[in-house]
Amino acid sequence: MGGPIWGAAVRNLGGATDLPPNFTLYRSGRQRRKANHEDEVMPRYVVEREFPDGLLIPVDENGARACLAVVESNLSDQVTWVHSYVSVDKKKTFCVYDAPSPEAIRRTANRSKLPVNCVTEVRVLDPYFYK
């Protein structure tokens, strides 16, 4: 699959449901890993990527296949691509991942030939919580 064609989330990727045996996908979509018989929420990260020539992902079956290949490759490191945001000029992406560590994200990105400029662990801030 030559060249960088990643970054946009693809909905309904289909059969990418084979999680490692110590994982359960909960209704919220968040992965949980079993640690010492207790459920623990997988950390969430935002990964910033730069594409100097712009993001070149086709919006067709080839693009969907490329995204699914990334999703499947990530499974070996227990990394889940949740979704991505793409800048209007298509030169930056902000990708949301659940993963055991920043190193796991970097390994999977390297395997998929994706750039990684910054990995930041994040938590949800819901403005409606403060009513």
BELVENHU-V68772 format. One record per residue. N is the residue number from 1. SS is DSSP state (H for helix, E for strand, - for the rest). PHI is phi in whole degrees, -180 to 180 (none if undefined). PSI is psi in whole degrees, -180 to 180 (* if undefined). Layout:
n:N ss:SS phi:PHI psi:PSI
n:N ss:SS phi:PHI psi:PSI
//
This chain:
n:1 ss:- phi:none psi:70
n:2 ss:- phi:-52 psi:170
n:3 ss:- phi:51 psi:161
n:4 ss:- phi:-79 psi:114
n:5 ss:- phi:-129 psi:26
n:6 ss:- phi:-104 psi:180
n:7 ss:- phi:117 psi:-31
n:8 ss:- phi:-90 psi:137
n:9 ss:- phi:-72 psi:144
n:10 ss:- phi:-117 psi:125
n:11 ss:- phi:-83 psi:155
n:12 ss:- phi:54 psi:56
n:13 ss:- phi:-71 psi:-7
n:14 ss:- phi:83 psi:-130
n:15 ss:- phi:-71 psi:17
n:16 ss:- phi:-83 psi:64
n:17 ss:- phi:-118 psi:5
n:18 ss:- phi:-83 psi:89
n:19 ss:- phi:-86 psi:155
n:20 ss:- phi:-56 psi:155
n:21 ss:- phi:-61 psi:-24
n:22 ss:- phi:-93 psi:19
n:23 ss:E phi:-119 psi:149
n:24 ss:E phi:-133 psi:133
n:25 ss:E phi:-93 psi:118
n:26 ss:- phi:-91 psi:166
n:27 ss:- phi:-54 psi:-34
n:28 ss:- phi:-71 psi:-10
n:29 ss:- phi:91 psi:-11
n:30 ss:- phi:-77 psi:135
n:31 ss:E phi:-78 psi:147
n:32 ss:E phi:-127 psi:140
n:33 ss:E phi:-111 psi:145
n:34 ss:E phi:-89 psi:118
n:35 ss:E phi:-125 psi:117
n:36 ss:- phi:52 psi:45
n:37 ss:- phi:67 psi:13
n:38 ss:E phi:-118 psi:145
n:39 ss:E phi:-79 psi:137
n:40 ss:E phi:-133 psi:130
n:41 ss:E phi:-71 psi:133
n:42 ss:- phi:-66 psi:134
n:43 ss:- phi:-59 psi:149
n:44 ss:E phi:-110 psi:142
n:45 ss:E phi:-134 psi:152
n:46 ss:E phi:-109 psi:128
n:47 ss:E phi:-111 psi:121
n:48 ss:E phi:-94 psi:134
n:49 ss:E phi:-131 psi:145
n:50 ss:E phi:-117 psi:135
n:51 ss:- phi:-123 psi:92
n:52 ss:- phi:-54 psi:-34
n:53 ss:- phi:-94 psi:4
n:54 ss:- phi:91 psi:156
n:55 ss:- phi:-77 psi:123
n:56 ss:- phi:-115 psi:55
n:57 ss:- phi:-99 psi:122
n:58 ss:- phi:-72 psi:145
n:59 ss:- phi:-95 psi:71
n:60 ss:- phi:-157 psi:-168
n:61 ss:H phi:-61 psi:-35
n:62 ss:H phi:-64 psi:-41
n:63 ss:H phi:-65 psi:-42
n:64 ss:H phi:-63 psi:-42
n:65 ss:H phi:-64 psi:-41
n:66 ss:H phi:-63 psi:-43
n:67 ss:H phi:-66 psi:-42
n:68 ss:H phi:-63 psi:-36
n:69 ss:H phi:-62 psi:-39
n:70 ss:H phi:-66 psi:-46
n:71 ss:H phi:-57 psi:-47
n:72 ss:H phi:-67 psi:-40
n:73 ss:H phi:-63 psi:-36
n:74 ss:H phi:-64 psi:-27
n:75 ss:H phi:-59 psi:-34
n:76 ss:H phi:-65 psi:-22
n:77 ss:H phi:-108 psi:14
n:78 ss:- phi:60 psi:37
n:79 ss:- phi:-107 psi:132
n:80 ss:E phi:-119 psi:122
n:81 ss:E phi:-81 psi:114
n:82 ss:E phi:-83 psi:-56
n:83 ss:E phi:-173 psi:173
n:84 ss:E phi:-138 psi:155
n:85 ss:E phi:-115 psi:140
n:86 ss:E phi:-120 psi:132
n:87 ss:- phi:-65 psi:157
n:88 ss:- phi:-59 psi:-37
n:89 ss:- phi:-82 psi:0
n:90 ss:- phi:63 psi:23
n:91 ss:- phi:-101 psi:-11
n:92 ss:E phi:-136 psi:145
n:93 ss:E phi:-128 psi:152
n:94 ss:E phi:-127 psi:104
n:95 ss:E phi:-107 psi:133
n:96 ss:E phi:-98 psi:129
n:97 ss:E phi:-133 psi:148
n:98 ss:E phi:-104 psi:130
n:99 ss:- phi:-159 psi:156
n:100 ss:- phi:-71 psi:-23
n:101 ss:- phi:-167 psi:162
n:102 ss:H phi:-62 psi:-34
n:103 ss:H phi:-63 psi:-38
n:104 ss:H phi:-63 psi:-39
n:105 ss:H phi:-64 psi:-44
n:106 ss:H phi:-64 psi:-40
n:107 ss:H phi:-61 psi:-47
n:108 ss:H phi:-68 psi:-37
n:109 ss:H phi:-63 psi:-43
n:110 ss:H phi:-61 psi:-43
n:111 ss:H phi:-62 psi:-36
n:112 ss:- phi:-92 psi:6
n:113 ss:- phi:59 psi:42
n:114 ss:- phi:-106 psi:140
n:115 ss:- phi:-74 psi:152
n:116 ss:- phi:-134 psi:112
n:117 ss:- phi:-93 psi:-34
n:118 ss:E phi:-159 psi:138
n:119 ss:E phi:-122 psi:123
n:120 ss:E phi:-127 psi:125
n:121 ss:E phi:-73 psi:137
n:122 ss:E phi:-132 psi:162
n:123 ss:- phi:-129 psi:158
n:124 ss:- phi:-80 psi:134
n:125 ss:- phi:-116 psi:109
n:126 ss:- phi:-100 psi:113
n:127 ss:H phi:-64 psi:-20
n:128 ss:H phi:-84 psi:-9
n:129 ss:H phi:-66 psi:-27
n:130 ss:H phi:-89 psi:21
n:131 ss:- phi:-70 psi:*
//
